[in-house]
Amino acid sequence: MNGIGIDIGGTNTKIIVINGYGRLLHAERFHTLGENGYGEFIKRLLDRVKRLKNIWEPVSVGIGAAGDVDPQKGLIRFSPNLEKWHNAAITCPLKKLTGLPCTLENDANMAAWGAYVLELKRKYANVLTITLGTGIGGGLILDGKLYHGATGSAGEIGHNKIQPGGERCHCGAQGCLEAYCGSYAIIRDARKAIKSPEAFVKKYAAPGRERLNTICLTRAADRGHKTALRIWRELGANLGRGLADAILLFNPDCVLLTGGVSKAWRHFIGPLKKVFEAQQIATPFQKVRLRVAKNADLGVFGAALLGMELRKK
């Protein structure tokens, strides 16, 4: 039994095929190019899914998407990083094309399910998963079940206000956690702080990726660059403030960090833990396990796994 997983992000869209044991059979990605509109995107997505269906004969399709989604109707209602998309139908065209059951969730919910099944082996009943990428998302497993809330919007930790009147977020508000810890915010701060960005990129960028991004910034921190290290420390403190509120609200057994930005964890985990250690209500913070995912693509794996899981019910 094989399943297709899709993760629609603000920058890239990932597609995988896995078997019932979670083993990866195929993976590809393409630029989302959300600024070109939903119609152009869905055409490119359908072309790829059609090809994969013919090759792998999947039994289901699971889709995670950044933003506020309607799991029942299969819509992306609003996404801060896909600004031209409103009430964009995702599952309907995929069902029509494939004839397969299709499941849509917020991408962080899918990452939470992937973390619960793959990384944590269903060991903890209450898990908060944080996706660190273009934006910041949160997904909740409570009592062993994916928690949606009243409208399917639970877990939107990225838009928790940590600095009222602060930096502008892609959602249009000011002071959101995402406006300080999303990759676009990290690079915004780096451009302001680094005296010669061109020289910085030339020295620290990964081969073939010669631009100022979080990979470049991590490589610089690995080599002791003071400004890069400071940017990551500030991110850790800001992320800790945002997570502290969520831990007090939901009292999880485990908090798991995933997504591309989480690969720099060694440079920001210390300041994050210091925020936890400073909390006056100490017990939830002393008991919670803080983990960094080994698989940075839990969202797309979780999408494929949840699609197959729901098909069985």
C-alpha positions in Angstrom: 0.0 0.0 0.0 1.5 3.3 -1.1 0.4 6.9 -0.4 1.2 10.3 -1.8 2.1 13.2 0.5 2.1 16.8 -0.6 3.4 19.8 1.4 2.5 23.2 0.0 4.8 25.8 1.5 5.2 29.5 0.9 8.5 28.9 -1.0 8.5 25.2 -2.2 6.0 22.4 -2.7 7.2 18.9 -1.8 5.7 15.7 -3.1 6.6 12.2 -1.9 5.4 8.6 -2.2 5.8 6.3 0.8 4.7 2.8 1.6 2.6 1.7 4.6 5.7 1.5 6.8 6.7 5.1 6.1 9.6 4.2 3.8 10.3 6.8 1.2 9.8 5.5 -2.4 10.0 8.8 -4.3 10.5 12.5 -3.7 10.5 15.7 -5.7 9.9 19.4 -5.2 9.1 22.5 -7.2 8.8 26.2 -6.5 5.3 27.1 -5.3 5.3 30.6 -6.9 2.2 31.5 -5.0 2.4 35.1 -6.4 1.4 33.7 -9.8 -2.0 32.7 -8.4 -3.8 29.5 -7.4 -4.8 28.5 -10.9 -1.3 28.3 -12.3 -0.1 26.4 -9.2 -2.8 23.7 -9.2 -2.2 23.0 -12.9 1.4 22.2 -12.2 0.5 20.1 -9.1 -2.1 18.1 -11.0 0.4 17.3 -13.7 2.9 15.8 -11.2 0.3 13.9 -9.2 -1.2 12.3 -12.4 2.3 11.0 -13.3 2.9 9.6 -9.8 -0.4 7.9 -9.7 0.3 6.0 -12.9 3.7 4.9 -11.6 3.1 4.1 -8.0 -0.7 3.2 -7.8 -1.3 5.0 -4.4 -4.4 4.5 -2.3 -4.7 8.0 -0.9 -3.4 11.6 -1.1 -2.6 13.7 1.9 -2.0 17.4 1.6 -0.5 19.8 4.1 -0.8 23.6 3.3 0.6 26.6 5.0 -2.1 28.9 6.5 -5.7 28.7 7.6 -7.3 25.7 6.0 -10.8 24.1 6.1 -10.2 20.3 6.4 -13.9 19.5 5.8 -14.2 21.4 2.6 -10.6 21.0 1.4 -9.9 24.7 1.1 -7.0 27.0 1.9 -9.0 29.9 3.3 -6.1 32.2 3.9 -2.3 31.9 3.9 0.0 34.8 4.9 2.7 33.5 2.5 0.3 32.8 -0.4 -1.3 36.2 -0.5 -3.3 35.9 -3.7 -5.0 32.7 -2.5 -8.4 32.9 -0.8 -10.7 29.9 -0.4 -8.5 28.0 -2.8 -9.9 24.5 -3.5 -7.2 21.8 -3.1 -8.8 18.4 -2.5 -11.6 18.7 -5.1 -9.4 18.9 -8.2 -7.1 16.2 -6.8 -10.1 13.9 -6.1 -11.5 14.5 -9.6 -8.1 13.7 -11.1 -7.2 10.6 -9.1 -10.4 9.2 -7.9 -8.7 8.7 -4.5 -9.6 9.9 -1.0 -7.8 13.2 -0.4 -7.1 14.8 3.0 -6.2 18.4 3.6 -4.7 19.8 6.9 -2.6 22.7 7.9 1.0 21.8 7.2 1.9 22.0 10.9 -0.9 19.6 11.7 0.6 17.2 9.2 4.1 17.7 10.7 2.6 17.0 14.1 1.2 13.7 12.9 4.5 12.8 11.2 6.3 13.6 14.4 3.9 11.5 16.5 4.1 8.5 14.3 7.6 8.5 12.9 9.8 10.4 15.3 8.1 9.6 18.6 6.6 6.2 17.7 3.3 7.3 19.5 5.2 7.3 22.8 3.8 10.6 24.1 0.1 11.3 24.2 0.4 15.1 24.1 2.8 16.6 21.6 3.3 20.2 20.3 5.2 20.3 17.0 6.6 23.6 15.7 7.4 24.0 12.0 10.2 26.5 11.4 10.3 27.5 7.8 9.2 30.5 5.7 6.5 30.9 8.3 6.0 29.4 11.8 3.3 26.8 12.4 2.1 24.7 15.2 0.4 21.3 15.4 -1.1 19.6 18.4 -1.6 16.0 19.3 -3.8 15.8 22.4 -4.6 12.5 24.0 -3.2 10.7 21.0 -5.5 12.6 18.5 -4.9 15.4 16.1 -6.5 18.5 17.6 -8.2 20.9 15.2 -10.2 23.3 17.4 -13.6 24.7 16.5 -12.7 25.9 12.9 -9.6 23.8 12.1 -7.4 26.7 13.1 -5.8 25.3 16.3 -2.1 25.6 16.8 -1.4 28.9 14.9 1.4 29.7 17.2 3.2 31.7 14.5 0.7 34.5 14.9 0.9 34.7 18.7 1.9 38.3 19.5 5.3 38.4 21.3 6.0 42.1 20.6 2.8 44.3 20.3 3.4 47.0 17.7 6.6 45.2 16.5 7.8 43.9 13.1 5.2 43.5 10.4 4.2 39.9 9.7 3.1 38.5 6.3 -0.4 38.0 7.8 -0.7 41.8 8.0 -0.4 42.1 11.8 2.5 43.4 13.9 4.6 41.6 16.5 3.8 38.0 15.5 6.2 35.3 16.5 6.6 34.5 12.7 7.8 38.1 12.1 10.8 37.3 14.3 11.4 33.6 13.7 10.3 32.9 10.2 13.1 32.5 7.6 12.1 35.7 5.9 12.4 37.6 9.2 15.8 36.0 9.9 17.1 37.1 6.6 15.6 40.6 7.0 17.6 40.9 10.3 20.7 39.5 8.7 20.6 42.0 5.8 20.4 44.9 8.3 23.2 43.6 10.6 25.8 42.2 8.1 28.0 45.0 6.8 28.8 43.5 3.5 26.2 40.9 2.5 27.9 40.1 -0.9 31.2 39.3 0.8 29.4 37.3 3.5 27.6 35.2 0.9 30.8 34.6 -1.0 32.6 33.3 2.1 29.8 31.3 3.8 27.2 30.2 1.2 26.8 26.5 0.4 28.2 25.6 -3.0 25.6 26.1 -5.7 23.4 28.2 -3.4 25.2 31.5 -3.4 22.6 33.7 -1.7 21.9 35.0 1.8 19.7 32.3 3.4 19.4 30.4 6.6 21.9 27.8 5.4 24.5 30.5 4.7 23.8 32.0 8.1 24.2 28.7 9.9 27.5 27.9 8.1 28.7 31.3 9.3 27.7 30.6 12.8 29.4 27.3 12.7 32.6 29.1 11.9 32.1 31.6 14.8 30.8 34.7 12.9 29.7 37.0 15.7 26.8 38.6 13.9 25.4 35.3 12.7 25.7 33.9 16.2 23.9 36.9 17.7 21.0 36.5 15.1 20.5 32.9 16.1 20.7 33.7 19.8 18.0 36.3 19.4 15.8 33.9 17.4 16.2 31.4 20.3 15.0 33.9 22.9 12.0 35.0 20.7 11.1 31.4 19.9 11.3 30.5 23.6 8.8 33.3 24.5 6.3 32.1 21.9 6.7 28.5 23.0 6.4 29.3 26.7 2.8 30.6 26.2 1.8 27.4 24.3 3.4 25.1 27.0 1.4 26.9 29.7 -1.8 26.5 27.7 -1.5 22.9 26.6 1.1 21.3 29.0 2.5 18.9 26.4 4.7 15.9 27.1 7.0 16.8 24.3 7.8 19.8 22.1 9.4 18.9 18.7 11.0 21.4 16.3 11.1 20.6 12.6 11.5 22.4 9.3 14.5 23.9 7.5 15.3 26.5 10.2 15.5 23.8 12.8 18.7 22.6 11.3 20.4 25.5 13.0 19.1 24.3 16.4 22.6 24.1 18.0 22.9 27.9 17.7 19.5 28.8 19.2 18.6 26.0 21.6 20.6 27.4 24.5 18.8 30.8 24.6 15.5 29.0 24.1 16.1 26.8 27.2 17.1 29.9 29.2 13.6 31.3 28.6 12.1 28.1 29.8 14.3 28.1 32.9 13.2 31.6 33.8 9.4 30.7 34.0 7.8 31.2 37.3 5.4 28.3 36.9 8.2 25.8 36.6 6.7 22.3 36.5 5.4 22.2 32.9 8.9 23.4 31.7 10.8 21.0 33.9 8.8 18.0 32.6 8.4 18.8 28.9 10.8 17.0 26.5 12.3 19.3 23.9 13.3 17.5 20.7 14.6 18.4 17.3 13.3 16.3 14.4 15.8 14.1 12.6 13.6 14.3 9.6 13.2 17.9 8.5 10.4 17.0 6.1 7.9 15.7 8.6 5.1 17.7 7.1 5.1 15.9 3.8 5.6 12.5 5.5 2.8 13.2 8.0 0.5 14.1 5.1 1.1 10.8 3.3 0.7 8.9 6.6 -2.5 10.6 7.7 -4.0 10.1 4.2 -3.4 6.4 4.5 -4.6 6.3 8.2 -7.9 8.0 7.4 -8.5 5.8 4.4 -8.5 2.7 6.7 -11.3 4.2 8.9 
